[in-house]
Amino acid sequence: MAWIHELITRSLCDYRRDGLTLHLVYDAEAAPQVRELVRREQACCGFLTFSLRETADTVHLTIIAPVGVEAAAAFQQFVPVPGPD
């Protein structure tokens, strides 16, 4: 989990959630780490669907949780932790 947090802190440019779908955008330089993230998460969380698209400037990762899975819990490790208000 620590390396995912480091990836988020260092390379996550943008994210948005649409119901059971999470869209993440990373710096292109993070492509090897994002591919590794997908590989590891597919091995442990086979119920999630991952789609990866790379451009010259960014890496787009889409994660879809199936109906019946609490998306907030399924996505919590992939987004920044909100700070105290």
Biotite code that builds the C-alpha atoms (Angstrom):
import biotite.structure as struc

atoms = struc.array([
    struc.Atom([0.000, 0.000, 0.000], chain_id="A", res_id=1, res_name="MET", atom_name="CA", element="C"),
    struc.Atom([2.874, 2.389, 0.702], chain_id="A", res_id=2, res_name="ALA", atom_name="CA", element="C"),
    struc.Atom([4.150, 2.213, -2.873], chain_id="A", res_id=3, res_name="TRP", atom_name="CA", element="C"),
    struc.Atom([0.628, 2.928, -4.217], chain_id="A", res_id=4, res_name="ILE", atom_name="CA", element="C"),
    struc.Atom([0.434, 5.994, -1.973], chain_id="A", res_id=5, res_name="HIS", atom_name="CA", element="C"),
    struc.Atom([3.842, 7.113, -3.271], chain_id="A", res_id=6, res_name="GLU", atom_name="CA", element="C"),
    struc.Atom([2.645, 6.654, -6.874], chain_id="A", res_id=7, res_name="LEU", atom_name="CA", element="C"),
    struc.Atom([-0.457, 8.732, -6.120], chain_id="A", res_id=8, res_name="ILE", atom_name="CA", element="C"),
    struc.Atom([1.560, 11.476, -4.454], chain_id="A", res_id=9, res_name="THR", atom_name="CA", element="C"),
    struc.Atom([4.238, 11.614, -7.130], chain_id="A", res_id=10, res_name="ARG", atom_name="CA", element="C"),
    struc.Atom([2.361, 10.943, -10.384], chain_id="A", res_id=11, res_name="SER", atom_name="CA", element="C"),
    struc.Atom([-1.426, 11.174, -10.152], chain_id="A", res_id=12, res_name="LEU", atom_name="CA", element="C"),
    struc.Atom([-2.576, 14.189, -12.205], chain_id="A", res_id=13, res_name="CYS", atom_name="CA", element="C"),
    struc.Atom([-6.333, 13.812, -12.032], chain_id="A", res_id=14, res_name="ASP", atom_name="CA", element="C"),
    struc.Atom([-9.095, 11.426, -11.042], chain_id="A", res_id=15, res_name="TYR", atom_name="CA", element="C"),
    struc.Atom([-12.856, 11.237, -11.056], chain_id="A", res_id=16, res_name="ARG", atom_name="CA", element="C"),
    struc.Atom([-15.408, 8.700, -10.022], chain_id="A", res_id=17, res_name="ARG", atom_name="CA", element="C"),
    struc.Atom([-18.614, 7.948, -11.917], chain_id="A", res_id=18, res_name="ASP", atom_name="CA", element="C"),
    struc.Atom([-20.575, 5.474, -9.823], chain_id="A", res_id=19, res_name="GLY", atom_name="CA", element="C"),
    struc.Atom([-18.833, 2.118, -10.174], chain_id="A", res_id=20, res_name="LEU", atom_name="CA", element="C"),
    struc.Atom([-16.105, 3.515, -12.452], chain_id="A", res_id=21, res_name="THR", atom_name="CA", element="C"),
    struc.Atom([-12.921, 5.268, -11.359], chain_id="A", res_id=22, res_name="LEU", atom_name="CA", element="C"),
    struc.Atom([-10.875, 7.216, -13.926], chain_id="A", res_id=23, res_name="HIS", atom_name="CA", element="C"),
    struc.Atom([-7.242, 7.928, -13.038], chain_id="A", res_id=24, res_name="LEU", atom_name="CA", element="C"),
    struc.Atom([-4.710, 9.983, -15.015], chain_id="A", res_id=25, res_name="VAL", atom_name="CA", element="C"),
    struc.Atom([-0.985, 9.692, -14.280], chain_id="A", res_id=26, res_name="TYR", atom_name="CA", element="C"),
    struc.Atom([2.148, 11.330, -15.694], chain_id="A", res_id=27, res_name="ASP", atom_name="CA", element="C"),
    struc.Atom([3.548, 9.334, -18.624], chain_id="A", res_id=28, res_name="ALA", atom_name="CA", element="C"),
    struc.Atom([6.771, 8.768, -16.684], chain_id="A", res_id=29, res_name="GLU", atom_name="CA", element="C"),
    struc.Atom([4.819, 6.598, -14.251], chain_id="A", res_id=30, res_name="ALA", atom_name="CA", element="C"),
    struc.Atom([3.760, 4.098, -16.944], chain_id="A", res_id=31, res_name="ALA", atom_name="CA", element="C"),
    struc.Atom([5.926, 1.214, -15.628], chain_id="A", res_id=32, res_name="PRO", atom_name="CA", element="C"),
    struc.Atom([4.600, 1.689, -12.092], chain_id="A", res_id=33, res_name="GLN", atom_name="CA", element="C"),
    struc.Atom([0.984, 1.948, -13.289], chain_id="A", res_id=34, res_name="VAL", atom_name="CA", element="C"),
    struc.Atom([1.374, -1.266, -15.313], chain_id="A", res_id=35, res_name="ARG", atom_name="CA", element="C"),
    struc.Atom([2.775, -2.925, -12.185], chain_id="A", res_id=36, res_name="GLU", atom_name="CA", element="C"),
    struc.Atom([-0.154, -1.578, -10.159], chain_id="A", res_id=37, res_name="LEU", atom_name="CA", element="C"),
    struc.Atom([-2.584, -3.168, -12.611], chain_id="A", res_id=38, res_name="VAL", atom_name="CA", element="C"),
    struc.Atom([-0.691, -6.471, -12.570], chain_id="A", res_id=39, res_name="ARG", atom_name="CA", element="C"),
    struc.Atom([-0.701, -6.652, -8.766], chain_id="A", res_id=40, res_name="ARG", atom_name="CA", element="C"),
    struc.Atom([-4.294, -5.545, -8.353], chain_id="A", res_id=41, res_name="GLU", atom_name="CA", element="C"),
    struc.Atom([-5.575, -8.008, -10.967], chain_id="A", res_id=42, res_name="GLN", atom_name="CA", element="C"),
    struc.Atom([-3.873, -10.782, -9.000], chain_id="A", res_id=43, res_name="ALA", atom_name="CA", element="C"),
    struc.Atom([-5.501, -9.832, -5.696], chain_id="A", res_id=44, res_name="CYS", atom_name="CA", element="C"),
    struc.Atom([-8.745, -8.150, -6.764], chain_id="A", res_id=45, res_name="CYS", atom_name="CA", element="C"),
    struc.Atom([-10.019, -10.181, -9.688], chain_id="A", res_id=46, res_name="GLY", atom_name="CA", element="C"),
    struc.Atom([-13.499, -8.722, -9.228], chain_id="A", res_id=47, res_name="PHE", atom_name="CA", element="C"),
    struc.Atom([-12.288, -5.330, -10.537], chain_id="A", res_id=48, res_name="LEU", atom_name="CA", element="C"),
    struc.Atom([-11.912, -4.626, -14.259], chain_id="A", res_id=49, res_name="THR", atom_name="CA", element="C"),
    struc.Atom([-8.860, -2.607, -15.314], chain_id="A", res_id=50, res_name="PHE", atom_name="CA", element="C"),
    struc.Atom([-8.359, -0.761, -18.588], chain_id="A", res_id=51, res_name="SER", atom_name="CA", element="C"),
    struc.Atom([-5.071, 0.976, -19.366], chain_id="A", res_id=52, res_name="LEU", atom_name="CA", element="C"),
    struc.Atom([-4.380, 3.488, -22.135], chain_id="A", res_id=53, res_name="ARG", atom_name="CA", element="C"),
    struc.Atom([-1.082, 5.285, -22.612], chain_id="A", res_id=54, res_name="GLU", atom_name="CA", element="C"),
    struc.Atom([-0.446, 8.479, -24.559], chain_id="A", res_id=55, res_name="THR", atom_name="CA", element="C"),
    struc.Atom([2.739, 10.478, -25.035], chain_id="A", res_id=56, res_name="ALA", atom_name="CA", element="C"),
    struc.Atom([1.959, 12.629, -21.982], chain_id="A", res_id=57, res_name="ASP", atom_name="CA", element="C"),
    struc.Atom([-0.290, 10.564, -19.727], chain_id="A", res_id=58, res_name="THR", atom_name="CA", element="C"),
    struc.Atom([-1.385, 7.143, -18.592], chain_id="A", res_id=59, res_name="VAL", atom_name="CA", element="C"),
    struc.Atom([-5.144, 6.646, -18.242], chain_id="A", res_id=60, res_name="HIS", atom_name="CA", element="C"),
    struc.Atom([-6.323, 3.881, -15.946], chain_id="A", res_id=61, res_name="LEU", atom_name="CA", element="C"),
    struc.Atom([-9.996, 3.028, -15.653], chain_id="A", res_id=62, res_name="THR", atom_name="CA", element="C"),
    struc.Atom([-11.151, 0.701, -12.894], chain_id="A", res_id=63, res_name="ILE", atom_name="CA", element="C"),
    struc.Atom([-14.670, -0.707, -12.830], chain_id="A", res_id=64, res_name="ILE", atom_name="CA", element="C"),
    struc.Atom([-16.224, -2.370, -9.798], chain_id="A", res_id=65, res_name="ALA", atom_name="CA", element="C"),
    struc.Atom([-19.051, -4.842, -10.378], chain_id="A", res_id=66, res_name="PRO", atom_name="CA", element="C"),
    struc.Atom([-22.582, -4.202, -9.207], chain_id="A", res_id=67, res_name="VAL", atom_name="CA", element="C"),
    struc.Atom([-22.923, -5.336, -5.620], chain_id="A", res_id=68, res_name="GLY", atom_name="CA", element="C"),
    struc.Atom([-19.423, -4.269, -4.599], chain_id="A", res_id=69, res_name="VAL", atom_name="CA", element="C"),
    struc.Atom([-19.128, -1.153, -2.486], chain_id="A", res_id=70, res_name="GLU", atom_name="CA", element="C"),
    struc.Atom([-17.208, 1.087, -4.924], chain_id="A", res_id=71, res_name="ALA", atom_name="CA", element="C"),
    struc.Atom([-15.976, 3.421, -2.191], chain_id="A", res_id=72, res_name="ALA", atom_name="CA", element="C"),
    struc.Atom([-14.192, 0.532, -0.500], chain_id="A", res_id=73, res_name="ALA", atom_name="CA", element="C"),
    struc.Atom([-12.962, -0.925, -3.788], chain_id="A", res_id=74, res_name="ALA", atom_name="CA", element="C"),
    struc.Atom([-11.446, 2.393, -4.878], chain_id="A", res_id=75, res_name="PHE", atom_name="CA", element="C"),
    struc.Atom([-10.105, 3.827, -1.619], chain_id="A", res_id=76, res_name="GLN", atom_name="CA", element="C"),
    struc.Atom([-6.498, 2.712, -2.152], chain_id="A", res_id=77, res_name="GLN", atom_name="CA", element="C"),
    struc.Atom([-6.302, 4.350, -5.598], chain_id="A", res_id=78, res_name="PHE", atom_name="CA", element="C"),
    struc.Atom([-7.169, 7.965, -4.704], chain_id="A", res_id=79, res_name="VAL", atom_name="CA", element="C"),
    struc.Atom([-5.566, 10.565, -2.455], chain_id="A", res_id=80, res_name="PRO", atom_name="CA", element="C"),
    struc.Atom([-6.555, 10.529, 1.186], chain_id="A", res_id=81, res_name="VAL", atom_name="CA", element="C"),
    struc.Atom([-8.387, 13.764, 1.970], chain_id="A", res_id=82, res_name="PRO", atom_name="CA", element="C"),
    struc.Atom([-6.676, 15.947, 4.521], chain_id="A", res_id=83, res_name="GLY", atom_name="CA", element="C"),
    struc.Atom([-8.358, 17.381, 7.583], chain_id="A", res_id=84, res_name="PRO", atom_name="CA", element="C"),
    struc.Atom([-10.562, 20.395, 6.957], chain_id="A", res_id=85, res_name="ASP", atom_name="CA", element="C"),
])
